[in-house]
């Protein structure tokens, strides 16, 4: 039967189960060569075959063993089944024992396993075979290994020609090896040329006596010579070594001469450097400030100068000339220092006199002062511009400024003298001694100032005469003032004596005592001094009154002392706090509260003794000042921190990364704090600015969230619109092509919409709705396609039936026959197929039938096809039954089985796809087949097929 070759199993090779050791023993030791040859043919052990190939005396056995050995290594026919039992590693290991180049070459070229070919390539010596492997081996790694082992130029050139662009790595490797071979071939010529060049350069060394340069060139030549020395001929080596030794000897002599010359030069340079150092030190002598230092330096340098050895005359003479010039300069400097010392002494005296004149409270004699200033300026001009001279000139300037001021004041006072003199006369006429006495003293001082300021003598002569006339009248008034003061003092003494026994409270008595003492002091200050007896009387009475007030005064003193202790305690607490506080970890709010409480406590403490008030008040203010400085510094630091936070917040308003901006804003809000507050107005302003900046950032997030929510709503509406469009399309559209196009467009729109976010709670239901809607639309599309396909098949069936009636009538198979004119009218009434190919095919069948009705030749051709179409219809019916899963009548079962096996064989052998395609194509072929003898059995079979296919289509839709 046709399918027996697929059902029967192949007979297994029997020699696989045979004992290889028995076969090996038989192949090696049996006496009959025929037996050995047969055993060798069945042997699969490579080591045994190798031994037989080397040791057997029969040429036939060796030939079979060699063929068997090669086939097993290559895994080619006829030993392929046995070779499969031998692993790749075993064959690779066996190749290491192969010495026969022919076997290696065959394995390298014909071996099936890349690893085995690689192992053979690595042992090949034949350049031709390696070139063949480098070009033809399927594996790139083997081609690369082969080209790496090629050493001959011809083989490499063959690889370059044949490999082309198939393997760029092999091509580049071959080209590189060819380049190296070319370099090796050219190497002797290059070596000889380089030897000639190096020898010529070595022989030219030292000719121009550029020894250092030539020595460096020799080092370069030696490095170049070392690279080719082993390849150079003996004559070249001798020539180069001779030229080198000649230069080395000449260079040594030059080096010794140079060393001696350099040593002498270095000695002279050292002596000259020592003398120059002495001259440099001597040149610094005029800059010294004392004669003793200059003298000591000159003596030391003179001694050292004389102790040095002499230099050559051309060097020694300039140094001696400079030495003499410097010595003369030192002598001149020494004399100048003596003169300067004298002038400095005079400067010190003049400076002291100028300072005394500046500090003199009385008016200066301007004539003598002017002469002194001129002498001082002349003295300062003779001295160098030093700080001391500048200070002296400043004193002179101050003195001159005082003289100018004094003369200006004298001129001003001179203008005021007539007016003051008239006022003095008026006060003397009125007996106003208190006003007249200061005026008289002022006029007297003004006249002295005018006289000392070197103003013209006639300017104040008249005023001096008038003042001399008024002096007796002033003295009379002074006598009367003394008498009045004495009377006032007597009254104070009597009143104080009355207080001794006065019945007054101690507080009032103490206050009255203090008042009267102040009056006494006022008289002492404004009037003449008191009589000692009167003064003693007053002070004695004061002591008696004070003794009465002592209890009150002691209580007041104790209270003031307690107040002093309290104030000192407050100061101690503040100072102790300031000395111990750690300003880096302090609670500023507590410090601020404590500062306010301390001020309130200080204000609530009572008075203290006047002698203690100022020191305590100053101590308290100083301590608070330190504390206030700290508080103010912290206040400024806190304000700066807040301004910096505001700046950072304002910078974040335009930050593109809103999430990062919000996180940073929250962190900055946590940093906002107040340690020492500023004015309430300023603090509120800063806080409002900070909050406004923060609100701007958070408003951005709110706006972004709102925009995002609106955007997601739009996206949600877009997806819902797509679903609604799909539902409307399924309801209204019936054309499968338009359904397919619109579905693709909806899927594209959905894919685009999926990249746009929607609310999370709506995403799942919306995706589920889309899947359901799409599946419903696809189902509707399939139904429309099925309906269209059924309609097309139904139309094709009617067209085929019309053709068949016409064809069978022409063939005389029906009675009555269908007239061609009636057939054409019926055909025109039928609609066209949407598939133009099918329409053209069925139209060609109808046209062929019409032609058969008019032309005998076409009728004969139709009759010849009539019998042939029967077999085609049976085959199509059989294929349709296989596709539709309909049972075939028993008489066709064997034909169905043979057909299935034949098609399966073609697919297995040829690798073809299953030619039994869709049932629609087979149905179209059925209707397009043409007239054929019919039988009720074939018609019933085809009807069952149609029903089965219709039911299968419905099930597929479901």
C-alpha positions in Angstrom: 0.0 0.0 0.0 1.0 3.6 -0.5 1.4 4.4 3.2 3.2 1.2 4.2 6.6 3.0 3.9 5.5 5.4 6.7 4.0 2.8 9.0 6.8 0.2 9.0 9.7 0.7 11.2 13.2 0.6 9.8 15.3 -2.4 10.5 17.9 -1.5 13.1 21.5 -2.1 12.5 22.5 -5.3 14.1 26.2 -4.5 14.6 25.3 -1.9 17.3 24.5 -4.6 19.7 27.6 -6.6 18.8 30.5 -6.7 21.3 33.2 -4.3 20.0 35.9 -6.1 21.9 35.0 -9.4 20.1 35.0 -7.6 16.8 38.3 -5.9 17.6 39.9 -9.2 18.5 38.5 -10.8 15.3 39.7 -7.9 13.1 43.2 -7.9 14.5 44.0 -11.6 15.1 41.8 -13.8 12.8 43.8 -15.8 10.3 41.3 -15.2 7.4 41.7 -11.8 5.8 38.1 -11.9 4.7 36.9 -12.3 8.2 39.2 -9.5 9.4 37.8 -7.2 6.6 34.2 -8.0 7.6 34.9 -7.4 11.3 36.7 -4.1 10.4 33.7 -2.9 8.5 31.5 -3.3 11.6 34.1 -2.0 14.1 33.3 1.5 15.6 36.2 1.8 18.1 38.6 4.4 16.7 41.7 3.2 18.7 41.3 -0.3 17.4 40.9 0.9 13.8 44.0 3.1 14.2 46.0 0.0 15.4 44.7 -2.1 12.6 45.6 0.6 10.1 49.1 0.7 11.4 49.8 -3.0 12.0 47.7 -5.3 9.7 49.7 -7.0 7.0 46.8 -7.2 4.5 46.4 -4.2 2.3 42.7 -4.8 1.9 42.2 -4.8 5.6 44.3 -1.6 6.0 42.3 0.0 3.2 38.9 -0.9 4.8 40.2 0.2 8.2 41.4 3.6 6.7 38.1 4.2 5.0 36.2 3.2 8.2 38.5 5.3 10.3 38.0 8.4 8.1 34.2 8.0 7.9 33.9 7.6 11.6 36.0 10.7 12.2 34.1 12.7 9.6 30.7 11.2 10.5 29.9 10.6 6.9 28.3 7.7 4.9 28.4 4.7 5.1 29.3 4.9 8.8 26.9 7.6 9.9 24.9 5.5 12.4 28.0 4.2 14.1 29.5 7.7 14.1 26.6 9.0 16.0 27.5 6.8 18.9 31.0 8.3 19.2 31.0 11.7 20.9 32.6 14.8 19.5 35.1 14.9 22.4 36.2 11.3 21.6 36.8 12.1 18.0 38.7 15.3 18.9 40.8 13.3 21.3 41.5 10.7 18.7 42.7 13.3 16.2 45.6 14.0 18.6 47.0 10.5 17.8 46.6 10.8 14.0 49.9 11.4 12.1 48.6 10.7 8.6 48.3 14.1 6.9 45.7 12.7 4.4 43.4 11.8 7.2 43.8 15.1 8.8 43.2 16.9 5.5 40.0 14.9 4.8 38.6 15.5 8.3 39.4 19.2 8.1 37.5 19.5 4.8 34.7 16.9 5.1 34.1 16.6 8.8 30.5 17.3 9.9 31.2 18.6 13.4 32.8 22.0 13.7 34.8 21.0 16.7 36.4 18.0 14.9 37.2 20.2 11.9 38.8 22.7 14.2 41.0 20.1 15.9 42.1 18.8 12.4 42.8 22.3 11.2 45.0 23.0 14.2 47.2 20.0 13.2 47.3 20.6 9.5 50.6 21.5 7.8 49.4 21.7 4.2 49.0 25.3 3.1 46.7 24.4 0.3 44.3 22.5 2.5 44.4 25.3 5.1 43.6 27.8 2.4 40.7 25.7 1.3 39.4 25.5 4.9 39.9 29.3 5.4 37.7 29.9 2.4 35.1 27.0 2.5 34.6 26.1 6.2 31.0 27.0 7.2 32.1 28.2 10.7 33.8 31.6 10.9 35.9 30.5 13.9 37.4 27.6 11.9 38.1 29.9 9.0 39.9 32.2 11.3 41.9 29.4 12.8 42.9 28.1 9.4 44.1 31.4 8.1 46.1 31.9 11.2 48.1 28.7 10.4 48.9 29.6 6.8 52.5 30.7 6.4 53.0 30.6 2.7 52.5 33.6 0.4 50.7 31.7 -2.4 48.2 30.2 0.0 47.4 33.6 1.6 47.0 35.2 -1.8 44.6 32.5 -2.8 42.6 33.2 0.4 42.5 36.9 -0.4 41.3 36.3 -3.9 38.6 33.7 -3.0 37.2 34.9 0.3 36.3 38.4 -1.0 33.7 40.1 1.2 32.2 36.9 2.7 34.4 37.1 5.8 36.1 40.4 6.5 38.0 39.0 9.5 39.6 36.3 7.4 40.3 38.8 4.6 42.0 41.2 7.0 44.0 38.4 8.7 45.3 37.2 5.4 46.2 40.7 4.2 48.0 41.3 7.5 50.0 38.1 7.2 50.9 39.0 3.5 52.1 42.4 4.7 54.3 40.7 7.4 55.7 38.3 4.8 56.5 41.2 2.5 58.2 43.0 5.4 60.3 39.9 6.1 61.4 39.6 2.5 62.4 43.3 2.4 64.1 43.1 5.8 67.7 42.2 4.6 67.7 45.1 2.1 66.5 47.5 4.8 69.0 46.2 7.3 71.9 46.7 4.8 70.7 50.3 4.0 70.3 51.1 7.7 73.8 49.7 8.5 75.3 51.9 5.8 73.4 54.9 7.1 74.4 54.3 10.8 78.1 53.7 9.9 78.3 56.9 8.0 76.7 58.9 10.8 79.0 57.2 13.4 82.1 58.1 11.3 80.9 61.8 11.1 80.7 62.1 14.9 83.3 64.6 16.4 84.3 66.2 13.1 82.7 69.5 14.0 83.7 69.2 17.7 80.1 69.5 18.8 80.8 66.9 21.5 77.6 67.0 23.6 75.3 67.0 20.6 77.3 64.2 19.0 77.3 62.2 22.3 73.5 62.4 22.3 73.4 61.3 18.6 75.6 58.3 19.5 73.1 57.2 22.1 70.4 57.4 19.4 72.6 55.5 17.0 73.3 52.8 19.6 69.6 52.2 20.2 69.0 51.9 16.4 72.1 49.6 16.0 70.9 47.4 18.8 67.7 46.6 16.9 69.6 45.3 13.8 73.0 44.2 15.2 72.2 40.5 15.2 71.1 40.8 11.5 74.1 42.9 10.4 77.0 41.3 8.6 80.4 41.1 10.3 82.0 43.8 8.1 79.2 46.2 9.1 79.6 45.4 12.8 83.4 45.9 12.6 83.0 49.2 10.8 80.4 50.6 13.2 82.4 49.5 16.3 85.6 51.1 15.0 83.8 54.4 14.3 82.2 54.2 17.8 85.5 53.5 19.6 87.2 56.4 17.8 84.5 58.8 18.9 84.5 57.5 22.5 88.2 58.1 22.8 88.0 61.6 21.3 85.0 62.4 23.5 86.9 61.2 26.6 89.9 63.5 25.9 87.5 66.4 25.3 85.7 65.6 28.5 89.0 65.7 30.5 90.0 69.0 29.1 86.6 70.4 29.7 86.7 69.2 33.3 90.1 70.8 34.0 88.9 74.0 32.4 85.7 73.9 34.3 87.5 73.2 37.6 89.7 76.3 37.2 86.8 78.4 36.1 84.8 77.2 39.1 87.6 78.1 41.4 87.8 81.6 39.9 84.0 81.9 40.0 84.0 80.9 43.7 86.7 83.5 44.5 84.8 86.1 42.5 81.5 85.1 44.2 83.1 85.6 47.6 84.5 89.0 46.7 81.2 90.0 45.2 79.4 88.9 48.3 81.9 91.0 50.4 81.2 94.0 48.1 77.5 93.5 48.4 77.8 93.5 52.2 79.9 96.6 52.0 77.3 98.3 49.7 74.8 97.8 52.5 77.0 99.7 55.1 75.7 103.2 54.2 72.2 102.0 55.0 73.2 101.2 58.6 72.0 103.6 61.3 74.9 103.7 63.8 78.6 104.5 63.3 79.6 101.5 65.4 77.8 99.1 63.1 79.4 100.7 60.0 82.9 100.5 61.6 82.5 96.8 62.6 81.3 95.9 59.2 84.1 97.7 57.4 86.7 96.0 59.6 85.3 92.6 59.0 85.1 93.0 55.2 88.6 94.5 55.0 90.1 91.6 56.8 88.2 89.1 54.6 89.1 90.9 51.4 92.9 90.9 52.2 92.7 87.1 53.1 91.4 86.0 49.7 93.6 84.9 46.8 94.1 87.2 43.9 92.1 86.6 40.7 93.5 87.1 37.1 94.1 90.9 36.5 91.2 91.2 34.1 88.9 90.1 36.9 90.6 91.5 39.9 91.0 95.1 38.7 87.2 95.9 38.4 86.6 94.4 41.8 89.3 96.5 43.4 87.9 99.7 41.9 84.5 98.9 43.2 85.9 98.1 46.6 87.6 101.5 46.8 84.5 103.4 45.7 82.4 101.6 48.3 84.9 102.4 51.1 84.7 106.1 50.1 81.0 105.9 50.3 81.1 104.2 53.7 83.4 107.0 55.0 81.0 109.6 53.7 78.0 107.8 55.3 79.9 107.7 58.6 80.4 111.5 58.6 76.8 112.0 57.6 75.7 109.9 60.5 77.7 112.2 62.9 76.0 115.3 61.5 72.7 113.6 61.6 73.2 112.6 65.2 73.7 116.2 66.1 70.7 117.4 64.2 68.6 114.6 65.8 69.6 115.8 69.2 68.6 119.3 68.3 65.4 117.9 66.8 64.5 116.2 70.1 65.0 119.5 72.0 63.0 121.4 69.5 60.2 118.8 69.7 60.0 119.0 73.4 59.9 122.8 73.3 57.1 122.7 70.6 55.1 120.3 72.7 55.4 122.6 75.7 54.3 125.6 73.7 51.3 123.6 72.4 50.4 122.5 75.9 50.9 126.0 77.4 47.5 127.3 78.7 48.6 130.9 78.6 48.8 133.1 75.6 52.0 132.6 73.6 54.5 135.3 72.6 53.9 135.1 68.9 57.1 137.0 67.9 59.3 134.4 69.7 57.1 131.5 68.6 57.3 132.6 64.9 61.1 132.6 65.1 61.1 129.2 66.7 58.9 127.8 64.0 61.2 129.1 61.2 64.2 127.5 62.9 62.3 124.2 63.3 61.3 124.0 59.7 65.0 124.6 58.6 66.2 121.8 61.0 63.6 119.3 59.6 64.6 120.1 56.0 68.2 119.0 56.8 67.0 115.6 58.1 65.8 112.6 56.1 62.0 111.9 55.9 61.5 109.6 58.8 58.6 108.9 61.1 60.3 111.0 63.8 60.8 113.9 61.4 57.2 113.7 60.2 56.0 113.7 63.8 58.1 116.8 64.5 56.7 118.6 61.5 53.2 117.7 62.7 54.0 119.4 66.0 55.3 122.4 64.2 52.1 122.5 62.1 50.0 122.3 65.3 52.0 125.1 66.9 51.7 127.3 63.8 47.9 126.6 63.8 47.7 127.7 67.4 49.5 130.9 66.7 47.1 131.6 63.9 44.1 130.8 66.1 45.5 132.9 68.9 46.0 136.0 66.6 42.5 135.5 65.2 41.1 135.4 68.8 43.1 138.4 69.8 41.7 140.4 66.8 38.2 139.3 67.7 38.7 140.1 71.4 40.1 143.5 70.5 37.0 144.3 68.6 34.9 143.3 71.6 36.9 145.4 74.2 35.1 148.7 73.7 31.7 147.2 74.1 32.7 145.2 77.2 34.4 148.3 78.7 31.1 150.3 78.3 29.2 147.4 79.9 31.7 147.4 82.8 31.2 151.1 83.3 27.4 150.6 83.4 27.6 147.7 86.0 29.9 149.8 88.2 27.5 152.7 88.0 24.7 150.4 89.1 26.9 148.7 91.9 26.5 145.3 90.3 29.7 143.7 91.5 28.7 140.1 90.5 28.5 141.2 86.8 31.3 143.8 86.9 34.0 141.5 88.4 33.9 138.9 85.5 33.9 141.7 82.9 36.9 143.3 84.5 38.8 140.0 84.5 37.8 139.4 80.9 39.0 142.8 79.8 42.3 142.3 81.6 42.8 138.9 79.9 41.9 140.4 76.5 44.5 143.2 76.9 47.1 140.5 77.8 46.2 138.5 74.7 46.4 141.5 72.4 49.8 142.3 73.8 51.1 138.7 73.4 49.7 138.3 69.9 51.9 141.2 68.5 49.0 143.3 67.5 49.7 147.0 66.9 50.4 148.8 70.3 48.1 151.7 69.6 45.1 149.4 69.2 44.5 148.9 72.9 46.2 151.8 74.6 43.1 153.8 75.1 41.1 150.8 76.5 44.0 150.0 78.9 43.9 153.6 80.3 40.2 153.6 80.8 40.3 150.2 82.5 43.0 151.6 84.9 40.7 154.4 85.9 37.8 152.0 86.6 39.9 149.6 88.9 39.5 151.6 92.2 35.7 151.7 91.8 35.7 147.8 91.4 37.7 147.4 94.5 35.2 149.4 96.6 32.3 147.2 95.4 34.3 144.1 96.3 34.6 145.4 99.9 30.8 145.8 100.2 30.2 142.3 98.8 32.4 140.8 101.6 30.4 142.6 104.2 27.0 141.3 102.8 28.4 137.7 102.6 29.5 137.9 106.3 26.0 139.0 107.3 24.5 136.0 105.4 26.9 133.6 107.0 26.0 135.0 110.5 22.3 134.4 109.7 23.0 130.8 108.6 24.9 130.2 111.9 22.0 131.6 114.0 19.4 129.5 112.1 21.6 126.3 112.4 22.0 126.9 116.1 18.2 127.2 116.4 17.7 123.8 114.7 19.7 122.1 117.5 16.7 122.4 119.8 13.9 122.7 117.2 11.0 120.4 117.6 10.9 119.0 114.1 10.6 115.4 112.7 14.0 113.9 112.0 13.3 113.6 108.3 12.4 117.4 108.0 15.4 118.3 110.3 17.7 116.3 108.1 16.4 117.9 104.9 16.7 121.4 106.4 20.3 120.6 107.4 21.1 119.5 103.9 19.6 122.7 102.4 21.5 125.0 104.7 24.8 123.3 104.0 24.2 123.8 100.3 23.6 127.5 100.9 26.9 127.7 102.7 28.7 126.0 99.9 27.1 128.5 97.4 28.5 131.4 99.4 31.9 129.8 99.5 31.8 129.4 95.8 30.4 132.8 94.7 31.7 135.2 97.4 34.8 135.8 99.4 36.1 133.2 101.7 34.5 133.1 105.3 36.1 134.2 108.5 37.6 131.0 110.1 35.8 131.7 113.4 32.4 132.0 111.6 33.1 128.9 109.6 33.9 127.0 112.8 30.8 128.2 114.4 28.6 127.0 111.5 30.2 123.6 111.2 29.9 123.0 115.0 26.2 123.8 114.9 25.9 121.5 111.8 27.5 118.6 113.7 25.1 119.1 116.6 22.1 119.0 114.3 23.5 116.0 112.5 23.9 114.2 115.8 20.2 114.7 116.5 19.5 113.2 113.0 21.8 110.3 113.3 19.2 107.6 114.0 17.3 108.7 110.9 20.4 109.0 108.8 21.6 105.5 110.0 18.3 104.0 109.0 18.5 105.7 105.6 22.1 104.5 105.2 21.1 100.9 106.1 18.3 101.1 103.5 20.6 102.5 100.9 23.1 99.8 101.7 20.5 97.1 101.3 19.5 98.6 98.0 23.2 98.6 97.0 23.5 94.9 97.9 20.3 94.2 95.9 21.7 96.1 92.9 25.1 94.3 93.2 23.2 91.0 93.3 21.4 91.8 90.1 24.7 92.8 88.5 26.4 89.6 89.7 23.6 87.5 88.4 23.8 89.1 84.9 27.6 88.9 84.8 27.6 85.3 86.0 25.0 84.4 83.3 27.1 86.2 80.6 30.3 84.4 81.7 28.7 80.9 81.8 26.1 80.9 79.0 26.6 78.8 75.9 25.3 81.1 73.1 25.1 78.2 70.6 22.5 76.2 72.7 20.6 78.9 74.5 16.8 79.4 74.7 16.5 82.9 73.3 12.9 83.3 74.4 13.8 82.6 78.0 16.7 85.0 77.8 14.5 87.8 76.4 11.9 87.2 79.1 14.6 87.3 81.8 16.0 90.5 80.4 12.7 92.2 80.7 12.2 90.9 84.3 15.7 92.1 85.2 15.0 95.7 84.0 11.8 95.7 86.0 13.6 94.4 89.1 16.3 97.0 88.8 13.8 99.8 88.5 11.9 98.6 91.6 15.0 98.8 93.9 15.3 102.0 96.0 18.0 104.6 96.0 21.6 104.1 97.1 24.4 106.4 98.2 25.4 108.8 95.5 29.0 107.5 95.6 27.7 104.0 94.7 25.0 105.1 92.3 27.1 105.8 89.2 29.4 102.7 89.5 26.4 100.4 90.0 24.4 102.1 87.3 27.3 101.9 84.9 28.0 98.2 85.8 24.3 97.4 85.2 24.2 99.2 81.9 27.4 97.6 80.7 26.1 94.1 81.5 22.8 94.8 79.8 24.6 96.3 76.9 26.5 93.0 76.4 23.3 91.1 76.7 21.5 93.5 74.3 24.3 93.1 71.8 23.8 89.3 71.9 20.1 89.7 71.6 20.4 92.2 68.8 22.9 89.9 66.9 20.5 87.0 67.3 17.6 89.2 66.2 19.5 90.2 63.1 20.5 86.6 62.5 16.9 85.4 62.9 15.7 88.2 60.5 18.4 87.2 58.0 17.4 83.6 58.3 13.7 84.5 57.7 14.7 86.7 54.7 16.8 83.8 53.3 13.8 81.4 53.8 11.6 83.9 51.9 14.1 84.1 49.1 14.3 80.3 48.8 10.5 80.1 48.8 10.2 82.8 46.2 12.8 81.0 44.1 10.7 77.8 44.3 7.6 79.5 42.9 8.9 79.0 39.3 10.5 75.6 40.0 9.6 73.3 37.1 9.6 70.2 39.4 6.5 71.0 41.5 6.7 67.9 43.7 10.3 68.8 44.7 9.2 72.4 45.2 6.5 71.3 47.6 8.7 69.0 49.6 11.3 71.8 49.9 8.6 74.3 50.9 7.4 72.0 53.7 11.0 71.6 54.8 11.4 75.4 54.8 8.2 75.9 56.7 9.6 73.6 59.4 12.7 75.7 59.6 10.7 79.0 60.2 11.0 80.0 63.8 11.4 83.1 65.9 14.2 83.4 68.6 14.4 87.1 69.3 11.5 88.9 67.8 11.8 92.3 66.1 9.0 94.9 66.1 5.6 93.3 65.9 4.9 95.2 62.7 8.1 93.9 61.0 7.5 90.3 62.2 3.9 90.3 60.8 5.2 91.7 57.5 7.8 89.0 57.2 5.3 86.3 58.1 2.8 87.5 55.6 5.4 87.6 52.9 6.5 84.0 53.8 2.9 82.7 53.8 2.1 84.4 50.5 5.1 82.7 48.8 4.1 79.3 50.3 0.5 79.8 49.3 1.6 80.5 45.7 3.4 77.2 45.5 0.5 75.2 47.0 -1.9 77.0 44.7 0.2 75.8 41.8 -0.3 72.2 43.1 -4.0 72.8 43.5 -4.2 74.3 40.0 -2.2 71.3 38.6 -4.5 68.8 40.4 -7.5 70.6 39.0 -6.0 70.6 35.5 -5.1 67.0 35.9 -8.6 66.1 37.1 -10.1 68.0 34.1 -7.6 66.3 31.8 -8.5 62.8 33.2 -12.2 63.7 32.7 -11.5 64.6 29.1 -9.6 61.4 28.7 -12.4 59.4 30.3 -14.9 61.1 27.9 -12.6 60.2 25.0 -12.6 56.5 25.9 -16.3 56.5 26.6 -16.8 58.2 23.2 -14.8 55.4 21.5 -17.0 52.7 23.2 -20.1 54.6 22.2 -18.9 54.9 18.6 -18.1 51.1 18.6 -21.7 50.3 19.8 -23.2 52.7 17.2 -21.1 51.1 14.5 -22.2 47.6 15.4 -25.8 48.7 15.3 -25.7 50.6 12.0 -22.9 49.2 9.8 -23.3 45.9 7.8 -20.4 46.1 5.3 -17.5 43.9 6.5 -14.9 46.0 4.8 -16.1 49.2 6.4 -16.5 47.4 9.7 -12.9 46.2 9.5 -11.6 49.6 8.6 -13.6 51.3 11.3 -12.6 48.7 13.9 -8.9 49.3 13.1 -9.5 53.1 13.5 -11.3 52.6 16.8 -8.4 50.3 18.0 -5.9 52.9 17.0 -7.9 55.6 18.8 -8.1 53.4 21.9 -4.4 52.7 21.8 -3.7 56.4 21.6 -6.1 57.0 24.4 -4.5 54.4 26.6 -1.4 56.6 27.0 -3.6 59.2 28.6 -4.5 58.7 32.3 -8.1 58.3 33.5 -9.4 58.1 37.1 -8.3 54.9 38.7 -11.8 53.9 39.8 -13.0 54.2 36.2 -10.1 52.5 34.5 -11.0 48.9 35.2 -14.7 49.1 34.3 -13.9 51.2 31.2 -11.3 48.7 30.0 -13.8 45.9 30.6 -16.5 47.8 28.6 -14.0 48.3 25.8 -13.2 44.6 25.6 -16.8 43.7 25.6 -17.7 46.3 23.0 -14.7 45.3 20.8 -15.6 41.7 21.0 -19.2 42.4 20.2 -18.1 44.5 17.2 -15.7 41.8 16.0 -18.5 39.2 16.4 -20.8 41.5 14.4 -18.0 41.8 11.8 -17.6 38.0 11.6 -21.3 37.6 11.3 -21.4 40.2 8.4 -18.5 38.4 6.8 -20.2 35.1 7.1 -23.4 36.5 5.8 -21.5 38.1 2.9 -19.6 34.9 2.3 -22.8 32.8 2.3 -24.5 35.3 0.0 -21.5 35.1 -2.4 -21.6 31.3 -2.2 -25.3 31.3 -2.7 -24.9 33.6 -5.7 -22.1 31.5 -7.0 -24.3 28.4 -6.6 -27.1 30.0 -8.6 -24.6 31.1 -11.3 -23.1 27.6 -11.4 -26.6 26.0 -11.6 -27.4 28.3 -14.5 -24.1 27.4 -16.2 -24.7 23.7 -15.5 -28.3 23.8 -16.9 -26.9 25.4 -20.1 -24.0 23.0 -20.3 -26.0 19.9 -19.6 -28.6 21.0 -22.1 -25.9 21.4 -24.8 -24.6 17.9 -23.9 -28.1 16.4 -24.1 -28.2 15.5 -20.4 -31.4 17.4 -19.6 -34.7 17.7 -21.3 -35.7 20.2 -22.4 -32.4 22.1 -22.9 -32.1 25.7 -21.9 -31.9 28.1 -24.8 -28.8 30.4 -24.9 -31.0 33.5 -25.2 -32.9 32.5 -22.1 -29.7 31.7 -20.3 -28.2 35.1 -21.2 -31.4 36.9 -20.0 -31.3 34.9 -16.7 -27.6 35.6 -16.3 -28.2 39.3 -16.8 -30.8 39.3 -14.0 -28.3 37.8 -11.6 -26.2 40.3 -9.6 -22.4 40.4 -9.9 -19.9 38.9 -7.4 -18.1 41.4 -5.2 -14.9 39.3 -5.8 -13.9 40.2 -9.3 -11.7 37.1 -9.6 -14.6 34.8 -8.8 -16.9 36.8 -11.1 -14.4 36.6 -13.9 -14.0 32.8 -13.4 -17.7 32.1 -13.3 -18.3 34.5 -16.2 -15.6 32.6 -18.2 -17.5 29.3 -17.6 -20.7 30.9 -18.8 -19.0 32.4 -21.8 -17.5 29.0 -22.6 -20.9 27.4 -22.4 -22.4 30.1 -24.8 -19.4 29.5 -27.1 -20.1 25.7 -27.1 -23.7 26.5 -28.1 -22.5 28.4 -31.2 -19.3 26.5 -32.1 -19.0 22.8 -32.5 -15.3 22.8 -31.6 -16.1 24.4 -28.2 -18.9 21.9 -27.7 -16.4 19.0 -28.3 -14.0 20.5 -25.8 -16.9 20.8 -23.3 -17.8 17.2 -23.8 -14.1 16.1 -23.3 -14.1 18.1 -20.0 -17.4 16.6 -18.9 -15.9 13.2 -18.2 -12.7 14.5 -16.7 -14.5 16.8 -14.2 -16.1 13.8 -12.4 -12.8 12.8 -10.8 -12.1 16.4 -9.8 -15.5 16.7 -8.1 -14.9 13.4 -6.3 -11.5 14.7 -5.1 -13.0 18.1 -4.0 -15.8 16.3 -2.2 -13.3 14.1 -0.4 -11.3 17.2 0.7 -14.4 19.0 1.8 -15.4 15.9 3.9 -12.0 15.9 5.6 -12.3 19.6 6.4 -15.9 19.5 7.5 -15.4 16.4 9.5 -18.1 14.5 7.6 -17.8 10.7 7.3 -16.9 9.4 3.9 -18.9 6.5 2.5 -17.2 3.1 3.1 -16.3 2.6 -0.5 -14.2 5.8 -0.4 -12.7 5.2 3.0 -9.5 3.7 1.6 -9.1 6.5 -1.0 -9.5 9.1 1.9 -6.9 7.3 3.9 -4.4 7.1 1.0 -5.0 10.8 0.2 -4.4 11.8 3.8 -1.2 9.7 4.0 0.1 11.0 0.7 -0.5 14.6 1.7 1.2 13.9 5.1 4.2 12.4 3.3 4.5 15.4 1.0 4.5 17.7 4.1 7.1 15.5 5.9 9.4 15.1 2.9 9.1 18.4 1.1 8.4 20.6 4.2 5.3 22.0 2.5 2.3 23.5 4.2 -1.0 21.6 4.2 -2.6 22.3 0.8 -6.0 21.7 2.2 -6.9 25.3 2.8 -10.3 26.8 3.7 -13.6 25.2 2.8 -14.7 28.4 1.0 -11.9 28.0 -1.6 -12.9 24.3 -2.1 -16.5 25.3 -2.5 -15.6 27.9 -5.1 -13.5 25.3 -7.0 -16.6 23.0 -6.8 -18.9 25.6 -8.4 -16.2 26.6 -11.0 -15.3 23.0 -11.9 -17.7 22.6 -14.9 -20.2 20.0 -16.0 -19.7 16.4 -14.8 -21.8 13.2 -14.6 -23.7 13.5 -11.4 -25.0 10.8 -9.0 -27.4 11.0 -6.2 -24.7 9.8 -3.8 -22.3 12.7 -4.7 -25.1 15.2 -4.5 -26.1 13.9 -1.1 -22.5 13.9 0.1 -22.1 17.5 -1.0 -25.3 18.5 0.7 -24.2 17.0 4.0 -20.9 18.9 3.6 -22.8 22.2 3.1 -24.9 21.6 6.2 -21.9 20.6 8.2 -20.0 23.7 7.1 -23.0 25.9 7.9 -23.3 24.4 11.3 -19.5 24.8 11.9 -19.7 28.5 10.9 -22.4 29.1 13.4 -20.4 27.3 16.1 -17.3 29.4 15.2 -19.4 32.6 15.6 -20.6 31.5 19.0 
